Amino acid sequence: MSKLSILAEFWQFLRVRKKWWLAPIVIFLILLGALIVFTEGSALAPFIYALF
């Protein structure tokens, strides 16, 4: 199963079930996860982890 098919299935779920409130939550979680992964080894890591 490719990543694009997962995104397409999620988009179809949102359209059919009218669960539009889930989209901002999922986007925020993805961005937060990317922020933690990309700043893990950098000098910014102590500042990012201090926010939580």
C-alpha positions, 0 to 999 in steps of 0.5 A, a space after each residue: 500500500 503506497 502513501 498516496 493511496 492512504 492519503 486518497 483513502 483518508 480524503 475519501 473518508 473525509 468527503 463521504 463521512 463529512 468529518 472535516 474537523 479531522 483534517 486540521 488535527 491530522 495536519 497539525 499532528 503531521 507538522 508537529 511530528 515533522 518538526 520533532 524529527 527534523 530538529 532532533 539532531 540540531 541545536 534547536 532541539 532544547 528550545 523545541 522540547 522546552 515548549 512541551 
